[in-house]
Amino acid sequence: MLSVAGLTRRFGEQLALDDVSFDVVPGRMTGFVGANGAGKTTAMRIILGVLAATAGEVCWNDRPLTQDVRRDFGYMPEERGLYPKMKIRDQLVFFGRLHGLEPLRAAERTDKLLERLGLAERATDVLETLSLGNQQRVQIAAALVHEPSALVLDEPFSGLDPLAVDAMVDLLREEVTPEVPVLFSSHQLDLVERLCDDLVVLSRGKVVAAGPVAELAAGPTMTYRLVVDGDAGWLRDVEGIRVRDVAGGTALFDVEDAAVEQSVLEQAVGRGRVLEFGPERVALSDVFREATR
């Protein structure tokens, strides 16, 4: 497991990270979200050893993370780091060899990833001749070629069209074994919601929310949706609930007690036909706004 404990980083008088702590669990994808300047990239660079922490530590399986362990990590930086005038296949094999793969294995992994990403026919092309989206695909291949023990991806889906996003999502799901923790940042909350098991929300250098996505979306209360054949305005008079919205026969309301939920359903049935009743899924964007405001 990859763990961050009490991570603090100062740039002069500016406090970029303030006592940041969270875990990235093997076999699970952890989304790392926050507004621009929240400190996500700084935290990732400290994890990778590119920056030093002012205070705190990063651990791997309960031991301080060393450079030897970091060499097995896969990293996709926000500012891409490939060689524009080098052939695609050559540089992926090169990166695999840098991470310790034997030449044959590096070539096998390269060919598999290029085929999987739809770039096999461009293998001998120079990188700079590819579209930005295809260059992005090569960058993710560079992070995966050596079968990393952990993945740290900074805005991996930036600039990709929907088809390219789908291809990369499928690839990540294939590559993430139960032993590999994955941390990735993104401003595309719909993708984070689609991919992530866990979520860490950073605001002004502090963790303001962390945990499984489902638990964060549920919150301390459960939101329900009721649709009846008639007017649902009577819900405003029911004790133990907080009505969010009523429009004709459709209502959204919060409950804290499962017994109240059952009582509402019984009352609705007693008043007429119930067309729909059940928990309403809270969007991740709402969780993010609530945590960072």
N, C-alpha and C positions, 0 to 999 in steps of 0.2 A: 504493500500500500504506500502511496505517496502522501506525505503529510506535511502541511505548512503550519508552523507553530509560532505565534507572536511576531510575525514578520513585520518589521518596520524599516522604512527607507526614507532618508532625508536627502534633498538636494539643496544644500545651503539652508535657508530658512524655510523652504517649502517641505511640508510633510506629505510625501507621495503615498506611503503606506503606513497605516496606524494600527499596529497590533493585530495583523491579519492572521487568522487561523482557519483551516479547513482540511478535509481529507478527500483524496481522490481514490475511490475504491476499485480494485482490480475487476475487470469484466464489466464495468459500468462506465457510461459516458457522463461526465460532469460538465455542465454548461457554466461558463464564467462570463457573467454579463454585468454591464454597468455603462453609464454615460461616458462620452469622450472625456478623457482625463481622470477617470475614476481610479486608475492604478493597475488595470488588468495586465497591460504589456510589461509594466515594471515588475509585477509579481512573477510573470512567466519568465522574464529574463533572469531573475534571481534564482528561480527553480533550475534553470538551465546553466547557471554559473556564469552568465554573461555579465551580470551585475552582482555586486556584493551587498548584503543586507547590512543596514545600520544596527539592527538587533533582530533576534529571533533566529530560527533555523528551519531547514528543510530536511525531512527524514524519509528514508526508504526502508520499509519493513522495520520500523522502530529504531533505526540507526541513522546517524547523520549521513546525509547524501554526499558521496564522494565523486570526484571527477571520473574515476574508473566506472562507476555505475552510470553516470550521466552519458558516457560514451555509447551506451546501448539505447538511449532514449531517441525517439524520433521527434524532430522539431520542425515546424513550419512557421517561419517568422512572418509578421505582417508585411515587412519590407522584404520582398522576395530575394533569394540569394543564389540564384543559379548563374551559370556562365552563358551569356547571350550568344557568343560566337562558337560555342562547342556543340557538337552533335548530341542529340537527345540521348540516344542509347549509350554513347561513350561516357557521358557524365553521370548517368545513373549507375552504370557499372563502377565508375570511379568512386562515387559516394558509398556504394556497397563495400568496396574494397577498403575505403577509409575506416569503415565501421568493423572491419575484421573478417569479412566474408572471403572465402576462397574464390578465385576467379570464375570457376564454373558455376558455383552457387550464385554469385553476384549476377552473372549473365542470365541464369535461369529466372531469378527473381525479377530482373529488369524486363525480360521478355514477357513474363506473366503479367506484370503490372501494365506494360504498354498495351498488351492485347486487351486486358480488362478495361482500360480507360479509352479504348478505341483509337489508340495512337500507333499501333504496330506498323502501319504503312508510312508513318512519318519518322520512324526510328533513326534514320540516317540524316534527317534534316537538321539544320542548325536551329537552335532554340529561338533566336530572334525572328525567324521566318514564320513562327506560329502565331496564331491569334492570342490575345491576352488570356482568354479562357482556357485555351489549350496549354499555354505556359503554366497556368495555375494547376492543371492536371499533372504536369510533369513535376511541379513542386511537391504535390502530395505524394507522388510516387517516390521522390527523393527521401521523404520522411518515413516511408514504409519499406523501402527496398531491403533493409537489413533485418527485418522482422524485429522491431524494437520491443524492449521490455516495458516501455511506457510511451505515450504519445502526448505531446503538447502542441496544440494547433492554434495559431493566432489568426483569427478571421479567415478560416480556410475556404469559405464559400463566397467571399467578396468578389463581385464582378462576374459570377457564373450565371449562365442562363439556366432555366428550369431543368432541361435535359441533362446538362452537365452536373447540376446539383444532385439529381437522382442517381447518376452514375457514381458520384463520389460518396453519397450516402450508402449506397449498396456496397461499395468497396470497403468502407469503414466497418460496416457491420460484419463483413466477411473476415476482416483482418483483426478485429478486436476479439481475442480469445479470453477465457475466464481469468487469465493471468495478467492481462494488460489493462492498466488504468489509463483513461483518456480524459484530458482536460482541454477544452477548446472554448475560445471566446468568439462571440458573434453578436452583431447588432440585429440579426434577423431572428427575432424571437419566435416566429412560427417554425423555423428550422430547429431552434433549440428545443422547443416544445415537442417537436416530432421525434427528435433524436435522443434527448437526454433522459437519463434515469435520475440524476441529481442536479442540483442547481446551487450556485454561489452567486449572490448579488452583492456587488461592490458599489459603494457610493462615497465619494470624497475620501478614498483611501481606507474605508472601513467596511467590514462585512456587515451588511444590514439584514441579510436573510440567507439561510443555508439549510439544505436538507433535500429529501426526495421530492421530485417535482409534484407528485400526487398530493403529498402532505402540505406542501406550500400552497398549492391551488385550493385545497380544502379549507385551510385556515382554521381558526377556532370555531367557526360556525359553518353550517352547510346551507348552501343556497338551493332552493327547490323551484321548479317551474310547474305551475298548475294551469291547465286549460279546461274550461267548463263551457257547457252549452248555455250561456247566459252571462250575467254580469258577475265578475269576481270581486267587486268592490267591498263585499262583506268581510273580506280578509283583514281589512284595516281595523276591525273591531275584535279580532281574535287575540287573546293574550298569549304571550310567550313567543311571538314571532315579530320580525321586523320586515315590513313590506318595502321592497325596493322599487317596484313599479307595477301598476295595474293599467291595462288597456283593454277595456271591454271584458271578454272572458278569459284573458291571459294575464297571469300574475307571476312575479318573481318575489320570493321572500326568503328570509334567513331564519333558521331555527338552531337552537343550541341543544335541544333535548329531543331524543328520538320519539319519546311519548307524545310530544307536541305535534310532531310530524304525522303520527298516526291519527291524532285527534283532528287535524286539519283535513286529512283524507276522508275520515268518517263524516265530517260536517259537509264536505263537498258532495259526497255521494247522497247524503240526506237531502240536499237542495236540488239535485237534478243529475244530469248526465255528465260524467267526467271523461273528457276526451284525451287528456294527457296529465300525468303526474310523475315526477321523478327528480333526482338531483340534477342541477344545472352545472355544467362544466365551466369553471372560471378560466378565462384566457390568461396565458402567461404574461401578456402585456399588462393586464390588470394587477397581477401579483407584483410585477416589476414597478409599476407606478406607485402602488401602495407602499412598497418597501423603501423607495428612494425619495418619496416626497417629504 
